[in-house]
Amino acid sequence: MLSAQAIALEAPEGPVLLVVSGKVGQPNVGDEAHFDKEMLEALAQHETTTRTPWYDGVTRFSGPLGRAILEAAGAEGESMRVIALNEYAATIPVSDVDHYDVILAMQANGKALRVRDQGPLFVIYPFDTHPELLNEEIFSRSVWQVARIVVE
């Protein structure tokens, strides 16, 4: 369970890339937390270099840590329903982002992820440093084209 220790979340100034709803303690638009690119880039960032089933070879992904997004939104819950632009959804236990450096990748090999490249946000687990994550259950949680997170 995350604690809501985030400071007041400012309203986004640019196009919204991510909406966090549900058990959100720091909303900035109605009862939701909306994030634009600059807001996501201002959060704690992480780089993960790993192999994935979706890219050839080793890829360097970077983006905000999942736990940093939840903290900024003041989210408190046991799970997150991560929903893609095409409405594909997966439930990720909050414990995953607490125990692993799960990121919402915004870049791959230094280039911004576009919708056609699984962007603008792609849930990436540190597969190479944690081989126990190499399984179909975790792969199904690696949502790409993330648009929304519902904290439950």
C-alpha positions as CSV (number, residue, x, y, z in Angstrom):
1,M,0.0,0.0,0.0
2,L,1.4,3.4,-1.0
3,S,1.0,6.4,1.3
4,A,-0.2,9.7,-0.1
5,Q,2.9,11.9,0.7
6,A,2.9,13.7,-2.6
7,I,2.7,17.5,-2.7
8,A,-0.2,19.1,-4.6
9,L,-0.2,18.0,-8.2
10,E,-0.3,20.9,-10.6
11,A,-2.7,20.7,-13.6
12,P,-1.1,19.6,-16.9
13,E,-0.2,22.3,-19.4
14,G,0.4,20.1,-22.4
15,P,-1.5,17.2,-24.0
16,V,-2.5,14.6,-21.3
17,L,-0.6,11.3,-21.8
18,L,-1.8,9.5,-18.6
19,V,-4.9,9.6,-16.5
20,V,-4.8,8.0,-13.0
21,S,-8.2,7.5,-11.3
22,G,-9.7,5.5,-8.6
23,K,-8.1,5.7,-5.1
24,V,-6.3,9.0,-5.9
25,G,-5.5,11.4,-3.0
26,Q,-3.9,14.2,-5.1
27,P,-6.2,14.8,-8.1
28,N,-5.6,17.8,-10.3
29,V,-8.6,17.5,-12.7
30,G,-11.8,16.6,-11.0
31,D,-11.2,13.4,-9.0
32,E,-8.4,12.2,-11.3
33,A,-4.7,12.9,-11.7
34,H,-3.7,13.9,-15.2
35,F,-0.1,13.9,-16.4
36,D,1.4,15.5,-19.5
37,K,4.8,14.7,-20.9
38,E,6.7,17.3,-18.8
39,M,5.0,16.1,-15.6
40,L,6.0,12.5,-16.3
41,E,9.5,13.6,-17.0
42,A,9.7,15.5,-13.7
43,L,9.1,12.3,-11.7
44,A,11.8,9.9,-10.5
45,Q,13.1,8.4,-13.7
46,H,14.7,5.0,-14.2
47,E,16.5,3.2,-17.0
48,T,16.1,-0.5,-17.6
49,T,18.3,-2.3,-20.2
50,T,16.7,-5.7,-20.9
51,R,15.5,-8.2,-23.4
52,T,11.8,-8.4,-24.1
53,P,9.5,-10.5,-26.3
54,W,8.6,-7.4,-28.2
55,Y,12.0,-6.1,-29.3
56,D,15.0,-7.8,-30.9
57,G,18.1,-8.0,-28.7
58,V,18.7,-5.8,-25.7
59,T,16.8,-2.5,-25.5
60,R,17.4,0.4,-23.2
61,F,14.0,1.7,-21.9
62,S,13.6,4.9,-19.8
63,G,10.8,6.6,-18.0
64,P,9.2,7.3,-14.7
65,L,9.1,4.6,-12.0
66,G,5.6,3.2,-11.5
67,R,5.8,3.9,-7.8
68,A,6.7,7.6,-8.5
69,I,3.5,8.0,-10.6
70,L,1.4,6.5,-7.8
71,E,3.1,8.6,-5.2
72,A,2.6,11.8,-7.3
73,A,-1.1,11.0,-7.6
74,G,-1.4,10.2,-3.9
75,A,-2.7,6.8,-4.9
76,E,-3.5,4.2,-2.2
77,G,-4.5,0.8,-3.3
78,E,-3.7,-2.9,-3.7
79,S,-3.8,-3.0,-7.5
80,M,-3.7,-1.0,-10.6
81,R,-5.9,-1.6,-13.7
82,V,-3.6,-0.5,-16.6
83,I,-5.6,0.3,-19.7
84,A,-4.2,0.8,-23.2
85,L,-5.4,3.1,-26.0
86,N,-7.1,0.1,-27.6
87,E,-8.8,-0.8,-24.3
88,Y,-6.6,-3.8,-23.6
89,A,-6.2,-3.9,-19.8
90,A,-4.2,-5.8,-17.2
91,T,-4.2,-5.7,-13.4
92,I,-0.9,-5.1,-11.8
93,P,-0.4,-5.6,-8.1
94,V,1.0,-2.5,-6.4
95,S,3.5,-4.8,-4.8
96,D,5.1,-5.2,-8.3
97,V,6.0,-1.5,-8.4
98,D,7.1,-1.6,-4.8
99,H,9.4,-4.6,-5.2
100,Y,10.7,-4.0,-8.7
101,D,11.8,-1.0,-10.7
102,V,8.8,-1.2,-13.0
103,I,8.7,1.8,-15.3
104,L,6.3,3.4,-17.7
105,A,8.8,3.7,-20.5
106,M,8.6,6.8,-22.6
107,Q,11.8,6.1,-24.6
108,A,13.5,3.0,-26.1
109,N,17.2,3.4,-27.0
110,G,16.9,7.1,-26.5
111,K,14.0,7.7,-28.9
112,A,10.5,8.7,-27.8
113,L,8.0,5.9,-28.0
114,R,5.3,6.7,-30.5
115,V,1.9,5.0,-30.7
116,R,3.2,2.8,-33.5
117,D,6.2,1.8,-31.3
118,Q,4.1,0.7,-28.3
119,G,4.1,4.3,-26.9
120,P,3.6,6.8,-25.6
121,L,3.9,4.7,-22.4
122,F,4.9,1.1,-22.1
123,V,5.0,-0.9,-18.8
124,I,8.5,-2.4,-18.6
125,Y,9.6,-4.8,-15.9
126,P,13.4,-5.4,-15.3
127,F,13.4,-8.8,-16.9
128,D,17.1,-9.4,-17.3
129,T,17.9,-8.5,-13.7
130,H,15.0,-10.5,-12.3
131,P,14.6,-13.8,-14.3
132,E,11.6,-14.8,-12.1
133,L,9.7,-12.1,-14.1
134,L,10.2,-14.0,-17.4
135,N,6.7,-15.6,-17.6
136,E,3.4,-15.2,-19.4
137,E,1.7,-13.6,-16.3
138,I,4.2,-10.8,-16.1
139,F,4.3,-10.4,-19.9
140,S,0.5,-9.9,-19.9
141,R,1.0,-7.1,-17.4
142,S,3.5,-5.3,-19.7
143,V,0.8,-3.1,-21.3
144,W,1.8,-0.8,-24.1
145,Q,0.1,2.3,-25.4
146,V,-0.9,3.0,-21.8
147,A,-3.5,5.7,-21.5
148,R,-5.1,5.2,-18.1
149,I,-4.5,3.6,-14.7
150,V,-7.3,2.9,-12.3
151,V,-6.0,2.4,-8.7
152,E,-8.2,-0.2,-6.8
